Structures are given as structure tokens and as C-alpha cells.
Amino acid sequence: MSVLITALLCGAVVGVALGALGGGGGVLAVPALVYLLGVPPAEAGTTSLVIVTATTVTALLRHAGTGNVRWRTGTLFAAAGVLPAIGTSVLAHRIPQSALTAAFAVLAAVAAAVMLRGTRAARRAPAADGDGDGTAGAPAGRGGRLRTVAAGAGLGAVTGLLGVGGGFLAVPALVSVLRLPMRRAVGTSLVVILINSVVSLTTRLAVSGITLDLAVFGPFVGAAILGAWDGKRLAGRLSGAALQRAFAAVLLAVAAFMLIGAGA
């Protein structure tokens, strides 16, 4: 299969994942770039961040029109991860590629478990929490705020180190920690992904100066943007629980594939 067709197919899958689930783009983009398109892991992380950033903007525009984006909540959640994202972005190119691959595989497996738990959390979450851009639904008290900051910082660190937006972990966190309904968690997670990705990408480019392979990047990001547009439509037709269970299965397959490739 040619590089062009492979990049188009992979981009479409990544876009649909981001548009439908509010996350998962980076988790699928990195192994696709490494194993199917031959991009080195460190460079794949940077390329993935560009793809995820462009695709997230498209998906966010689609979700913003539905009223399911809590802009202030997402911004505050992401702000806690800015400094960790910068720090781990600097370290990413100093870690052996085999270690990055193994770490990514473990993270994918953990993410699958988190997403499966998220389907149960979604059923426990309230059906609605009011309109507007307030903070209703956020956990009250110092303990709740500390959990929010800790979750945001962890997502920022993961984004900087592995080149993923962190949305596949943000959605369950927004449901379980901030008590957002699933559809609002999906929309709000796109704000988190966008901020984390932009910060990590800017830091990586400033430190490493990596140039993108346009033969791979162009078709990939074009198909991903179109996929994100359709992913929102797909999300409206299927239940969030069904989408997350299917995606968790994909994550487990990705984790197994990458662990084998890393020689683990």
C-alpha cells in the first residue's frame, strides 16, 4: 500500500476518534506513524501533536455549536498541565526510542482500562448539569480542586513526553472528577487537548527543530480533519458507552502491538 493511501486511511481513523470520543487521536496517530509510515518515535510524537492540534480545532468547532463545551472548566483543567507539558517535552528527545515505545504501549493499556471504567462512571453521572459556561458540576472543596489540579498536571506530562493530546484520559477524568455528563466531557476535553498540544508542540519545535515530512503529514492531517467533522455526527448516532468500549478494544490491540515491537 502506498504512503499516500496509508496516510489517508490512518488520518481518517484518527479524526473520527477525536471527533466522536473527544480523545484518542494521539494514541492512534503515534503507532500509525511509527509502524505504518516509518516515522521514528520521537519525530512521530511531534508530528502527532501537529495532527492532533489541527484536528482538535475542527472537532471543537463542531462541538461548540451544541453547547457541550465548558470553556472555563476546560481551560482551568488544562492550565494545571502547562508546566509539566513543557518539562516533559524537553526530556522527550533524551529518552531512548525503545523506552518511549514501551511507555506508550503501557499507557495505551492503562487508557483502555480507564475508558472502560468511564462507561460505568457515565451511567452514574447526572443527565444534565445546566447550561452556560459556569463551573456547576465541579467538585466542591479543597480535595476536589486538588484532584482536578493533579489530573490536569498528569495529562500535561503525558502530552509532553509521548506526543498525545491526553483526551483519552481527560474524558474519564472530567466525568469522574468534575462530574460532567459524558457528552459535555467529550466537548470540554477538546479544550484540554488543544491547550496541551499547542504548549507541547511549541516546546518540542523550539528544542528539537524537527521538520515534518509533508508527504506523510499533508494527507494525514487532511483526512483527519474530514474524519473529525464526521466523527461528531457518528457520536450523535451511537451511545457514548458503546463508542468507548469499542475504542478500548482498539487501545488494547495497539498496546499489544507496540509491546511486541519494543521487544517487551
N, C-alpha and C positions, 0 to 999 in steps of 0.2 A: 504494500500500500504506500502511495507517495506521501511525502511530508505534508503537502498541502491538504490532502484529504484527511490524513490523521489529525492534523491541527484543527481542521474544521469540525470533525466529529468530537474531539476532546473539548473544544471550546463550547460546543452546543451543550454537552453534558454538564460542564461547569456552570454555564449560565443558567440552565434550568434549575440546578441545585440551589444556586444563590437566590434566584427569583422565587422559587417555591418554598424553600426552607429558611431563608434569611441567613444561610451559612452553608459551609461545606465546599465552597468554591476552591479555596486554597488547599484543602485536604485532598481534593481530587486533582487539582492543577499540578501540584508538585510531582506526584508519582507519574502523571501522564507526561510531563515534560522530561523527566529523568529516564523512564523506561521505554516510552513510546517514541519520543522525539530526540533522545540522546543528549539532553542538556545536562551539564554537571550539576550536582545537588545545590551547591552554593549559588550558582547562577540561576538555577531553577527557582530558588526562593525569591530572588529579586524579580525575575520575570513574572512569577506568580503574583507578586504584590502589585505589579502594574496591571495585570489582567484583572485581579480582584478589585482594584480601585476603580477601573473603568466600568466593570460590570456592576459594581455596587451602586454607582451613581445612577445607572439605568434602572436597576431594581428599586432603588429608593424613590425615584420619581414615580414609579408605578404604585408603590405602596403609600406614598404621601397623599395621593388623591383619595384614598379610602379612609383617612382619619385614623389609621392604625399605627402611626409613628409618634412616639413620645419623645419629642426633640430634646427637651431639657433633661429628662431621665437618661437618655442615651448619651448625651454629651457629658453629663456628670460621671456616668459609669465608665466611659472611655477615658476621661481625664485622668483617672487613677492609674491608667496603664501607660501614660505617655513616657514617663521617665524609665520604667522597666523596658519598654519597647526600644528606646534609644540605646540603653545599656546592652541589651542582648543583640541588637543589630550590629553593634561594634564587634561583639565577640563571635558572630556567626562565621566569619571568614577565617577565624583562627582555630576552629574546631575541625578535626578530620571528617572527611565526607562520609566515611562509613559510620561514624558516630552520629552524624546528623540523620542519616538514613534510618538507623536503628531507633533513634529517639522519635523520629516521625512515625515509624511503624507502631511503637508503643503508644504514642499519643492517639493515633487513629483507633486503636483497640479501646483505649480508655474513653474516647469520644463516643464510640458505639454504645458502650455501657451507659454513658451519661444520657445519650439521646433516648435510649430505651426507658431509662428512668423518667426522662422528661415527658414521655407519653402518659405515664401514670400521674405525674405532677400536674399535667394539663387538665386531666379529668377532675382533679381536686381543686383547680383554680376556679375563681368565680367567673361566671359567664360574661360579666361586664363590669367595668370599673369607672364608668362615667366618661364624659367627653372632655376635649380640651387638652391642654399641654401641661397640666399640673403634675403633682407628684403623688396623687392618690394611688394607693396600691403599693407604695414603697413601704418597707418595714419600718416600724416606729422604734425609737430608742437608739441608744449608742451602739448596742450589739448589732442591730440591723445595719447601721451605717458602716460599722467596721467590716461586716461581711461583704457589703457592697464594694468597699474600697479594696478588700483583699481579692475579691473575684475580678475586679477590673484590672488590678495590678498583675494578677496571674495571666490574664488574657493578653495584656500588653507584652509581657515577657515571651509568651509563646509566639506571638506575632513577629516580634523582632528576631527571634532565634531561628524559626523554621519557615518564615515567609508565608504565613497563613493569616487570614483576617480574624480568625478566632470566633466566627459566628456560630460554628457548630457547638461550641461550648457556651457562647453568650446566650443563646435561646433558652436552654435549660436553666441557666443561672438567672435570667430575667424572670422566668416563671417561678422558680423555687425561692429565690432570694427577695425579689421585688414584687412577687405575687401578681405579675401581669398575666392577663389571659393570653393564650397561645398566639393568636393572630397579632395581637399588639406586641408580643415579644418578638415575633418574626420581623415585623416592621421596624421596631426600635433597634433590633440587633444590627440592622444595616447602618445605622448611625455609628454604632460602636465599631463595626468593621471598617467603615470609611475612614474614621479618625485614626484608628490603629494602623491601617495600611499606609496612609499618607505619611504618618510620622516615621514608620519603619522604612518605607521606601526612600524617603528623603535622606535618612541617616545612612542607609546602605549605599546609595549612589554617591554621597559625599565621601564615604570611607573607601569604597572599592572602585568606583568609577567604571562599573561593568556596562558594556554596551549590549543592546538587545539584538538578537538575530531576527531581522524583520521578516524573513521567510517563514519563521515559526510564529512570531508574535502577531503579525498582521492578521492572518487568517484565524488564529486562535481567539484573539480579542474580539474580532468582528463577529464570529459565530457565538461567542459568549454573551455579547451584548444582545443579540437577537434571542438567544436562549433565555436570558433573564427576563426579557419582555414577555415571552410566552410562559415562563415559569410562574409568574403571578397568576396568570389565567388558570394554569393547572392547579395551583394551590386552592383556588376557589371552588374547584370541582371535587377535590378529594379531601378527606379529613386529615387534620394535622397529625393525628396518631398514625394513620396508615402511611403517610409520607415519611415520617421519622423512622418507623420500623423498617421500611424498605431501604432507607438511606443508611441505617445502622448496619444492615447486612452488607451493603457496599463497602462501608468503612472496615468491617472485619475482613473482607476479601482483600482490600488494599493493604491492611496491616500484615496479613499473612504473606502476601506477595513481596512486600518490601523487606520483611524479616528474612525471607529466603534469599532475596537479592543481596542483603547486607551480610549474609553468611552467619546469621544468628542461630 
